[in-house]
């Protein structure tokens, strides 16, 4: 029976990997529909709690959330399989896109994808805000964090905002019932793997000219330091691979970034695309190695961290201040989502993209008022890009 349940879970993960467009907050809304309401793997409160925990860590939030859920259902083995099932479709498409760059030069194909994605982000923020923002304090934290993240676009904005939001609401610990406290037992193995790999790769990358190892070090380092999802990762990688090291052409990078935003699954799959392009002077299997190195490097650090934190989370929750801090973290997370949506809207405002705004409004209405699957909405956007 357990085996059947795990196979059903993996099938659900694969479905989400092929249909969940729009980033962490949109993913969370779909996770709630499938894992909570349909499958009853956990409660909505538990999933929101898990999402808040992952948002607080560096790395891809959605990937960490679904990997932790796999761990909850079937332990570490199922968690690793969950990770592979979740990232494989996006990684495969991005790898194929890098091999076929000549077929991706027509940017009109994806002209409607960004406004459709913005509509999904706004709708997810709206729905989740109704679930997690409980009072005026939550509204204030949401608005302040949104303004903070919008005006100060830095990789450190996300962790700083989450820490401040969580600290602020932690003082409301008296609103939470006391729990019997037990001595904490901390398994350090995965945390040691996290920083051990980081240190080892930094040293190894310094002393070798072998490109795949240097790539693995670059992506692992970025995956260890990036907070806030793909919208923060992309400019960091652009600075390193285009402006500083000149390993990838700027227009090639932007094409891949637009495609990664248009695909379902983790936006961090962009690194597989970059891995292929960096290795394009080599053989086809060296380029495939670049793709694998890109995926492994960006996803491993977040996986090590969530394995470590998830194992001690049950012990941390015995402290009322920790539980109270989740209210602030969730409210701040919604604010960061709104900031991301605003950052995508700014270029549309600057170029007076009326068609883009109409697309956002229509998409929002379709999501909110109908049950059309997200896949068909994005497919419609691609077809419009070919026709208009």
C-alpha positions as a Markdown table, in Angstrom:
| # | Residue | x | y | z |
|---|---|---|---|---|
| 1 | Unk | 0.0 | 0.0 | 0.0 |
| 2 | Unk | 2.9 | 2.4 | 0.8 |
| 3 | Unk | 4.5 | 1.6 | -2.5 |
| 4 | Unk | 1.3 | 2.4 | -4.4 |
| 5 | Unk | 0.9 | 5.7 | -2.4 |
| 6 | Unk | 4.5 | 6.7 | -3.3 |
| 7 | Unk | 4.0 | 5.9 | -7.0 |
| 8 | Unk | 0.8 | 8.0 | -7.0 |
| 9 | Unk | 2.8 | 10.8 | -5.3 |
| 10 | Unk | 5.5 | 10.6 | -8.0 |
| 11 | Unk | 2.9 | 10.7 | -10.7 |
| 12 | Unk | 1.5 | 13.8 | -9.1 |
| 13 | Unk | 4.9 | 15.4 | -9.0 |
| 14 | Unk | 5.5 | 14.6 | -12.7 |
| 15 | Unk | 2.1 | 16.2 | -13.6 |
| 16 | Unk | 3.1 | 19.4 | -11.6 |
| 17 | Unk | 6.5 | 19.4 | -13.2 |
| 18 | Unk | 4.8 | 19.6 | -16.6 |
| 19 | Unk | 2.0 | 22.0 | -15.8 |
| 20 | Unk | 3.0 | 24.3 | -12.9 |
| 21 | Unk | 4.0 | 27.6 | -14.5 |
| 22 | Unk | 4.8 | 30.9 | -12.8 |
| 23 | Unk | 7.3 | 30.5 | -9.9 |
| 24 | Unk | 7.1 | 29.5 | -6.2 |
| 25 | Unk | 3.9 | 31.2 | -5.2 |
| 26 | Unk | 2.0 | 29.9 | -8.2 |
| 27 | Unk | 3.5 | 26.5 | -7.5 |
| 28 | Unk | 2.3 | 26.7 | -3.9 |
| 29 | Unk | -1.3 | 27.3 | -5.0 |
| 30 | Unk | -1.1 | 24.2 | -7.2 |
| 31 | Unk | 0.5 | 22.2 | -4.4 |
| 32 | Unk | -2.4 | 23.1 | -2.2 |
| 33 | Unk | -4.9 | 22.0 | -4.8 |
| 34 | Unk | -3.3 | 18.7 | -5.5 |
| 35 | Unk | -1.4 | 17.6 | -2.4 |
| 36 | Unk | -3.8 | 19.0 | 0.3 |
| 37 | Unk | -7.3 | 19.1 | -1.2 |
| 38 | Unk | -7.1 | 16.2 | -3.5 |
| 39 | Unk | -4.6 | 13.8 | -2.0 |
| 40 | Unk | -4.6 | 14.8 | 1.6 |
| 41 | Unk | -0.9 | 14.2 | 2.0 |
| 42 | Unk | -0.8 | 16.9 | 4.6 |
| 43 | Unk | -2.9 | 19.9 | 5.9 |
| 44 | Unk | -2.9 | 23.3 | 4.3 |
| 45 | Unk | -1.3 | 24.8 | 7.5 |
| 46 | Unk | 1.5 | 22.2 | 7.3 |
| 47 | Unk | 2.2 | 23.0 | 3.6 |
| 48 | Unk | 2.2 | 26.8 | 4.3 |
| 49 | Unk | 4.5 | 26.2 | 7.2 |
| 50 | Unk | 6.9 | 24.1 | 5.0 |
| 51 | Unk | 6.8 | 26.8 | 2.3 |
| 52 | Unk | 7.7 | 29.5 | 4.8 |
| 53 | Unk | 10.6 | 27.4 | 6.1 |
| 54 | Unk | 11.9 | 26.9 | 2.5 |
| 55 | Unk | 11.5 | 30.5 | 1.6 |
| 56 | Unk | 13.8 | 31.3 | 4.5 |
| 57 | Unk | 16.6 | 29.2 | 3.1 |
| 58 | Unk | 18.8 | 29.9 | 0.1 |
| 59 | Unk | 18.0 | 27.9 | -3.0 |
| 60 | Unk | 14.9 | 27.1 | -5.2 |
| 61 | Unk | 11.9 | 27.4 | -2.8 |
| 62 | Unk | 9.5 | 25.2 | -4.8 |
| 63 | Unk | 12.1 | 22.5 | -5.3 |
| 64 | Unk | 12.9 | 22.4 | -1.6 |
| 65 | Unk | 9.2 | 22.3 | -0.7 |
| 66 | Unk | 8.3 | 19.4 | -2.9 |
| 67 | Unk | 11.5 | 17.6 | -2.0 |
| 68 | Unk | 10.7 | 18.0 | 1.7 |
| 69 | Unk | 7.2 | 16.7 | 1.0 |
| 70 | Unk | 8.8 | 13.6 | -0.6 |
| 71 | Unk | 10.9 | 13.2 | 2.5 |
| 72 | Unk | 7.8 | 13.4 | 4.7 |
| 73 | Unk | 6.0 | 10.7 | 2.7 |
| 74 | Unk | 8.8 | 8.2 | 2.0 |
| 75 | Unk | 12.1 | 9.3 | 3.6 |
| 76 | Unk | 15.3 | 10.4 | 1.9 |
| 77 | Unk | 15.2 | 7.9 | -1.0 |
| 78 | Unk | 11.7 | 9.1 | -2.1 |
| 79 | Unk | 12.9 | 12.7 | -1.6 |
| 80 | Unk | 15.8 | 12.3 | -4.0 |
| 81 | Unk | 13.5 | 10.6 | -6.6 |
| 82 | Unk | 11.0 | 13.4 | -6.1 |
| 83 | Unk | 13.8 | 15.9 | -6.8 |
| 84 | Unk | 14.7 | 14.2 | -10.1 |
| 85 | Unk | 11.1 | 13.8 | -11.3 |
| 86 | Unk | 10.4 | 17.5 | -10.5 |
| 87 | Unk | 13.4 | 19.0 | -12.3 |
| 88 | Unk | 13.8 | 16.6 | -15.3 |
| 89 | Unk | 11.1 | 18.0 | -17.7 |
| 90 | Unk | 12.4 | 21.6 | -17.3 |
| 91 | Unk | 16.0 | 20.6 | -17.5 |
| 92 | Unk | 15.4 | 18.5 | -20.6 |
| 93 | Unk | 13.6 | 21.3 | -22.4 |
| 94 | Unk | 16.3 | 23.9 | -21.5 |
| 95 | Unk | 19.0 | 21.5 | -22.6 |
| 96 | Unk | 17.3 | 20.9 | -25.9 |
| 97 | Unk | 16.8 | 24.7 | -26.3 |
| 98 | Unk | 20.5 | 25.3 | -25.8 |
| 99 | Unk | 21.3 | 22.7 | -28.5 |
| 100 | Unk | 18.8 | 24.3 | -30.9 |
| 101 | Unk | 19.5 | 28.0 | -30.3 |
| 102 | Unk | 19.0 | 28.8 | -34.0 |
| 103 | Unk | 15.3 | 27.9 | -33.7 |
| 104 | Unk | 14.8 | 30.2 | -30.7 |
| 105 | Unk | 15.7 | 33.5 | -32.3 |
| 106 | Unk | 12.1 | 34.4 | -33.0 |
| 107 | Unk | 11.3 | 36.2 | -29.8 |
| 108 | Unk | 7.7 | 37.0 | -30.9 |
| 109 | Unk | 6.9 | 33.3 | -30.0 |
| 110 | Unk | 7.1 | 34.2 | -26.3 |
| 111 | Unk | 5.9 | 37.8 | -26.4 |
| 112 | Unk | 2.7 | 36.9 | -24.5 |
| 113 | Unk | 4.3 | 34.5 | -22.1 |
| 114 | Unk | 5.7 | 37.1 | -19.7 |
| 115 | Unk | 2.4 | 38.9 | -19.2 |
| 116 | Unk | 0.7 | 35.6 | -18.7 |
| 117 | Unk | 3.3 | 34.7 | -16.1 |
| 118 | Unk | 2.8 | 38.0 | -14.4 |
| 119 | Unk | -0.9 | 37.3 | -14.2 |
| 120 | Unk | -0.2 | 34.0 | -12.5 |
| 121 | Unk | 2.1 | 35.6 | -10.0 |
| 122 | Unk | -0.4 | 38.3 | -9.1 |
| 123 | Unk | -3.3 | 35.8 | -8.8 |
| 124 | Unk | -1.2 | 33.4 | -6.6 |
| 125 | Unk | -0.2 | 36.3 | -4.4 |
| 126 | Unk | -3.9 | 37.4 | -4.1 |
| 127 | Unk | -5.1 | 33.9 | -3.2 |
| 128 | Unk | -2.3 | 33.1 | -0.8 |
| 129 | Unk | -2.6 | 36.5 | 0.8 |
| 130 | Unk | -6.1 | 35.7 | 1.7 |
| 131 | Unk | -4.9 | 32.5 | 3.4 |
| 132 | Unk | -1.8 | 33.6 | 5.3 |
| 133 | Unk | -2.4 | 37.3 | 6.1 |
| 134 | Unk | -4.5 | 37.3 | 9.2 |
| 135 | Unk | -4.5 | 40.9 | 10.5 |
| 136 | Unk | -3.4 | 44.5 | 9.8 |
| 137 | Unk | 0.2 | 43.6 | 10.9 |
| 138 | Unk | 0.4 | 41.1 | 8.1 |
| 139 | Unk | -0.9 | 43.7 | 5.6 |
| 140 | Unk | 1.7 | 46.2 | 6.7 |
| 141 | Unk | 4.5 | 43.7 | 6.6 |
| 142 | Unk | 3.4 | 42.6 | 3.1 |
| 143 | Unk | 3.4 | 46.2 | 1.8 |
| 144 | Unk | 6.7 | 47.2 | 3.4 |
| 145 | Unk | 8.5 | 44.1 | 2.2 |
| 146 | Unk | 7.1 | 44.6 | -1.3 |
| 147 | Unk | 8.3 | 48.2 | -1.4 |
| 148 | Unk | 11.7 | 47.3 | 0.1 |
| 149 | Unk | 12.3 | 44.5 | -2.4 |
| 150 | Unk | 11.1 | 46.6 | -5.4 |
| 151 | Unk | 13.3 | 49.6 | -4.7 |
| 152 | Unk | 16.4 | 47.7 | -3.4 |
| 153 | Unk | 17.0 | 44.9 | -5.8 |
| 154 | Unk | 19.7 | 42.9 | -4.2 |
| 155 | Unk | 20.2 | 39.2 | -3.4 |
| 156 | Unk | 20.3 | 40.1 | 0.3 |
| 157 | Unk | 16.9 | 41.8 | 0.3 |
| 158 | Unk | 14.9 | 38.6 | 0.5 |
| 159 | Unk | 16.7 | 37.1 | 3.6 |
| 160 | Unk | 16.8 | 40.5 | 5.3 |
| 161 | Unk | 13.1 | 41.1 | 4.7 |
| 162 | Unk | 12.1 | 37.6 | 5.9 |
| 163 | Unk | 14.3 | 37.9 | 9.0 |
| 164 | Unk | 12.7 | 41.2 | 9.9 |
| 165 | Unk | 9.2 | 40.0 | 9.2 |
| 166 | Unk | 9.7 | 36.8 | 11.2 |
| 167 | Unk | 11.3 | 38.6 | 14.1 |
| 168 | Unk | 8.5 | 41.2 | 14.3 |
| 169 | Unk | 5.7 | 38.6 | 14.6 |
| 170 | Unk | 7.8 | 36.3 | 16.9 |
| 171 | Unk | 7.0 | 38.7 | 19.7 |
| 172 | Unk | 3.3 | 37.5 | 19.5 |
| 173 | Unk | 4.4 | 34.2 | 20.8 |
| 174 | Unk | 1.9 | 34.4 | 23.7 |
| 175 | Unk | -0.9 | 33.9 | 21.1 |
| 176 | Unk | 0.4 | 30.3 | 20.7 |
| 177 | Unk | -0.1 | 27.4 | 23.2 |
| 178 | Unk | 2.9 | 26.1 | 25.1 |
| 179 | Unk | 4.3 | 22.7 | 24.2 |
| 180 | Unk | 6.4 | 20.3 | 26.2 |
| 181 | Unk | 10.0 | 21.0 | 25.4 |
| 182 | Unk | 12.5 | 18.3 | 24.7 |
| 183 | Unk | 16.2 | 18.4 | 24.4 |
| 184 | Unk | 17.2 | 19.1 | 20.8 |
| 185 | Unk | 19.1 | 16.5 | 18.9 |
| 186 | Unk | 20.7 | 17.9 | 15.8 |
| 187 | Unk | 21.9 | 15.6 | 13.0 |
| 188 | Unk | 24.6 | 17.7 | 11.3 |
| 189 | Unk | 25.4 | 15.3 | 8.4 |
| 190 | Unk | 23.6 | 17.2 | 5.6 |
| 191 | Unk | 24.7 | 20.6 | 6.9 |
| 192 | Unk | 28.3 | 19.4 | 6.8 |
| 193 | Unk | 27.7 | 18.1 | 3.3 |
| 194 | Unk | 26.5 | 21.6 | 2.3 |
| 195 | Unk | 29.4 | 23.7 | 3.6 |
| 196 | Unk | 31.9 | 20.9 | 2.9 |
| 197 | Unk | 31.0 | 20.8 | -0.8 |
| 198 | Unk | 31.1 | 24.6 | -0.9 |
| 199 | Unk | 34.6 | 24.8 | 0.6 |
| 200 | Unk | 36.0 | 21.8 | -1.4 |
| 201 | Unk | 34.7 | 23.1 | -4.7 |
| 202 | Unk | 36.0 | 26.6 | -4.0 |
| 203 | Unk | 39.5 | 25.2 | -3.5 |
| 204 | Unk | 39.3 | 22.7 | -6.3 |
| 205 | Unk | 38.0 | 25.4 | -8.7 |
| 206 | Unk | 40.9 | 27.6 | -7.9 |
| 207 | Unk | 43.5 | 25.0 | -8.8 |
| 208 | Unk | 42.0 | 23.4 | -11.9 |
| 209 | Unk | 41.2 | 24.6 | -15.5 |
| 210 | Unk | 38.8 | 21.7 | -16.2 |
| 211 | Unk | 35.7 | 23.5 | -17.3 |
| 212 | Unk | 33.0 | 21.1 | -15.9 |
| 213 | Unk | 34.5 | 21.4 | -12.4 |
| 214 | Unk | 34.7 | 25.2 | -12.6 |
| 215 | Unk | 31.1 | 25.3 | -13.8 |
| 216 | Unk | 30.0 | 23.0 | -11.0 |
| 217 | Unk | 31.7 | 25.3 | -8.4 |
| 218 | Unk | 30.1 | 28.4 | -10.0 |
| 219 | Unk | 26.6 | 27.0 | -9.9 |
| 220 | Unk | 26.9 | 25.4 | -6.5 |
| 221 | Unk | 28.1 | 28.7 | -5.1 |
| 222 | Unk | 25.2 | 30.6 | -6.6 |
| 223 | Unk | 22.8 | 27.9 | -5.4 |
| 224 | Unk | 24.2 | 28.3 | -1.9 |
| 225 | Unk | 23.8 | 32.1 | -1.8 |
| 226 | Unk | 20.7 | 33.0 | -3.8 |
| 227 | Unk | 17.5 | 33.9 | -1.9 |
| 228 | Unk | 14.3 | 34.8 | -3.6 |
| 229 | Unk | 14.0 | 32.4 | -6.6 |
| 230 | Unk | 14.7 | 32.7 | -10.3 |
| 231 | Unk | 14.1 | 36.5 | -10.5 |
| 232 | Unk | 17.1 | 37.0 | -8.2 |
| 233 | Unk | 19.2 | 34.1 | -9.6 |
| 234 | Unk | 19.0 | 35.3 | -13.2 |
| 235 | Unk | 20.7 | 38.7 | -12.7 |
| 236 | Unk | 23.4 | 37.1 | -10.6 |
| 237 | Unk | 24.2 | 34.6 | -13.4 |
| 238 | Unk | 24.0 | 37.3 | -16.0 |
| 239 | Unk | 26.6 | 39.4 | -14.2 |
| 240 | Unk | 28.9 | 36.4 | -13.8 |
| 241 | Unk | 28.6 | 34.5 | -17.1 |
| 242 | Unk | 27.9 | 37.4 | -19.5 |
| 243 | Unk | 29.4 | 40.6 | -18.1 |
| 244 | Unk | 32.3 | 39.3 | -16.0 |
| 245 | Unk | 33.5 | 36.0 | -17.6 |
| 246 | Unk | 32.1 | 36.5 | -21.1 |
| 247 | Unk | 31.2 | 32.8 | -21.3 |
| 248 | Unk | 27.7 | 33.4 | -22.8 |
| 249 | Unk | 26.5 | 36.0 | -25.2 |
| 250 | Unk | 24.0 | 38.5 | -23.7 |
| 251 | Unk | 21.2 | 37.8 | -26.3 |
| 252 | Unk | 21.6 | 34.0 | -25.8 |
| 253 | Unk | 21.3 | 34.4 | -22.1 |
| 254 | Unk | 18.2 | 36.6 | -22.3 |
| 255 | Unk | 16.5 | 34.1 | -24.7 |
| 256 | Unk | 17.2 | 31.3 | -22.2 |
| 257 | Unk | 15.9 | 33.4 | -19.3 |
| 258 | Unk | 12.7 | 34.2 | -21.1 |
| 259 | Unk | 12.2 | 30.5 | -22.0 |
| 260 | Unk | 12.9 | 29.4 | -18.4 |
| 261 | Unk | 10.2 | 31.9 | -17.2 |
| 262 | Unk | 7.8 | 30.4 | -19.7 |
| 263 | Unk | 8.3 | 26.8 | -18.8 |
| 264 | Unk | 6.6 | 24.8 | -16.0 |
| 265 | Unk | 8.7 | 23.6 | -13.1 |
| 266 | Unk | 11.7 | 25.2 | -11.5 |
| 267 | Unk | 13.1 | 28.4 | -13.1 |
| 268 | Unk | 16.5 | 27.3 | -11.8 |
| 269 | Unk | 16.7 | 24.9 | -14.8 |
| 270 | Unk | 18.2 | 27.9 | -16.6 |
| 271 | Unk | 21.5 | 26.6 | -15.4 |
| 272 | Unk | 21.3 | 23.5 | -17.6 |
| 273 | Unk | 20.9 | 25.8 | -20.6 |
| 274 | Unk | 23.9 | 27.8 | -19.6 |
| 275 | Unk | 26.0 | 24.7 | -19.0 |
| 276 | Unk | 25.4 | 23.6 | -22.6 |
| 277 | Unk | 26.3 | 27.0 | -24.0 |
| 278 | Unk | 29.5 | 27.3 | -21.9 |
| 279 | Unk | 30.6 | 23.9 | -23.2 |
| 280 | Unk | 29.4 | 24.5 | -26.9 |
| 281 | Unk | 33.0 | 24.3 | -28.1 |
| 282 | Unk | 33.2 | 20.6 | -27.1 |
| 283 | Unk | 31.6 | 17.5 | -28.2 |
| 284 | Unk | 27.9 | 16.8 | -27.8 |
| 285 | Unk | 28.4 | 14.6 | -24.8 |
| 286 | Unk | 30.6 | 17.3 | -23.2 |
| 287 | Unk | 27.7 | 19.7 | -23.7 |
| 288 | Unk | 25.3 | 17.2 | -22.1 |
| 289 | Unk | 27.8 | 17.1 | -19.2 |
| 290 | Unk | 27.6 | 20.9 | -19.0 |
| 291 | Unk | 23.8 | 20.5 | -18.7 |
| 292 | Unk | 24.1 | 17.9 | -15.9 |
| 293 | Unk | 26.7 | 19.9 | -14.1 |
| 294 | Unk | 24.4 | 23.0 | -14.3 |
| 295 | Unk | 21.4 | 21.1 | -12.8 |
| 296 | Unk | 23.4 | 19.3 | -10.1 |
| 297 | Unk | 25.3 | 22.4 | -9.0 |
| 298 | Unk | 22.3 | 24.6 | -8.6 |
| 299 | Unk | 19.9 | 22.1 | -6.9 |
| 300 | Unk | 22.3 | 20.2 | -4.6 |
| 301 | Unk | 23.0 | 22.9 | -2.0 |
| 302 | Unk | 19.3 | 23.7 | -1.4 |
| 303 | Unk | 18.6 | 19.9 | -1.1 |
| 304 | Unk | 21.3 | 19.4 | 1.5 |
| 305 | Unk | 19.9 | 22.4 | 3.5 |
| 306 | Unk | 16.3 | 21.3 | 3.4 |
| 307 | Unk | 17.3 | 17.8 | 4.5 |
| 308 | Unk | 19.1 | 19.3 | 7.4 |
| 309 | Unk | 16.5 | 21.8 | 8.4 |
| 310 | Unk | 13.5 | 19.5 | 7.9 |
| 311 | Unk | 14.9 | 16.9 | 10.3 |
| 312 | Unk | 15.1 | 19.5 | 13.1 |
| 313 | Unk | 12.0 | 21.4 | 12.2 |
| 314 | Unk | 9.8 | 19.4 | 14.5 |
| 315 | Unk | 12.1 | 20.2 | 17.4 |
| 316 | Unk | 12.3 | 23.9 | 16.5 |
| 317 | Unk | 8.5 | 24.2 | 16.5 |
| 318 | Unk | 8.3 | 23.5 | 20.2 |
| 319 | Unk | 9.3 | 27.1 | 20.8 |
| 320 | Unk | 6.3 | 29.5 | 20.5 |
| 321 | Unk | 8.5 | 32.3 | 19.1 |
| 322 | Unk | 9.5 | 30.1 | 16.1 |
| 323 | Unk | 5.8 | 29.3 | 15.4 |
| 324 | Unk | 4.8 | 32.9 | 15.7 |
| 325 | Unk | 7.6 | 34.0 | 13.3 |
| 326 | Unk | 6.0 | 32.0 | 10.5 |
| 327 | Unk | 3.1 | 34.6 | 10.3 |
| 328 | Unk | 5.6 | 37.3 | 9.5 |
| 329 | Unk | 7.6 | 35.2 | 7.1 |
| 330 | Unk | 4.5 | 34.2 | 5.1 |
| 331 | Unk | 3.3 | 37.8 | 5.0 |
| 332 | Unk | 6.7 | 39.0 | 3.9 |
| 333 | Unk | 6.9 | 36.3 | 1.3 |
| 334 | Unk | 3.7 | 37.5 | -0.3 |
| 335 | Unk | 5.2 | 41.0 | -0.4 |
| 336 | Unk | 8.3 | 39.7 | -2.2 |
| 337 | Unk | 6.0 | 38.0 | -4.7 |
| 338 | Unk | 4.3 | 41.3 | -5.4 |
| 339 | Unk | 7.6 | 43.0 | -5.8 |
| 340 | Unk | 8.6 | 40.4 | -8.4 |
| 341 | Unk | 5.4 | 41.0 | -10.3 |
| 342 | Unk | 6.0 | 44.8 | -10.2 |
| 343 | Unk | 9.6 | 44.3 | -11.5 |
| 344 | Unk | 8.1 | 42.5 | -14.5 |
| 345 | Unk | 5.5 | 45.2 | -15.0 |
| 346 | Unk | 8.0 | 48.1 | -15.1 |
| 347 | Unk | 9.3 | 47.4 | -18.6 |
| 348 | Unk | 5.8 | 47.0 | -19.9 |
| 349 | Unk | 4.9 | 50.4 | -18.4 |
| 350 | Unk | 8.0 | 52.0 | -20.0 |
| 351 | Unk | 7.2 | 50.7 | -23.5 |
| 352 | Unk | 3.4 | 51.3 | -23.0 |
| 353 | Unk | 2.6 | 47.7 | -23.7 |
| 354 | Unk | -1.2 | 48.0 | -23.9 |
| 355 | Unk | -1.5 | 44.5 | -25.4 |
| 356 | Unk | 0.6 | 43.1 | -22.5 |
| 357 | Unk | -1.7 | 44.7 | -19.9 |
| 358 | Unk | -4.8 | 43.4 | -21.7 |
| 359 | Unk | -3.2 | 39.9 | -21.6 |
| 360 | Unk | -2.6 | 40.2 | -17.9 |
| 361 | Unk | -6.3 | 41.2 | -17.2 |
| 362 | Unk | -7.7 | 38.5 | -19.4 |
| 363 | Unk | -5.4 | 35.8 | -18.0 |
| 364 | Unk | -6.2 | 36.8 | -14.4 |
| 365 | Unk | -9.9 | 36.6 | -15.2 |
| 366 | Unk | -9.5 | 33.1 | -16.8 |
| 367 | Unk | -7.6 | 31.8 | -13.8 |
| 368 | Unk | -10.0 | 33.3 | -11.2 |
| 369 | Unk | -13.3 | 32.6 | -12.9 |
| 370 | Unk | -12.7 | 29.4 | -14.9 |
| 371 | Unk | -11.0 | 26.0 | -14.4 |
| 372 | Unk | -9.0 | 26.1 | -17.6 |
| 373 | Unk | -5.7 | 24.2 | -17.0 |
| 374 | Unk | -2.7 | 26.4 | -16.8 |
| 375 | Unk | -1.0 | 24.4 | -19.6 |
| 376 | Unk | -3.7 | 25.4 | -22.1 |
| 377 | Unk | -3.5 | 29.1 | -21.1 |
| 378 | Unk | 0.3 | 29.1 | -21.8 |
| 379 | Unk | -0.2 | 27.1 | -25.0 |
| 380 | Unk | -2.7 | 29.7 | -26.1 |
| 381 | Unk | -0.1 | 32.4 | -25.4 |
| 382 | Unk | 2.4 | 30.6 | -27.6 |
| 383 | Unk | -0.1 | 30.3 | -30.4 |
| 384 | Unk | -1.0 | 34.0 | -30.2 |
| 385 | Unk | 2.7 | 34.7 | -30.4 |
| 386 | Unk | 2.9 | 32.9 | -33.7 |
| 387 | Unk | -0.3 | 34.5 | -35.0 |
| 388 | Unk | -0.1 | 38.2 | -34.0 |
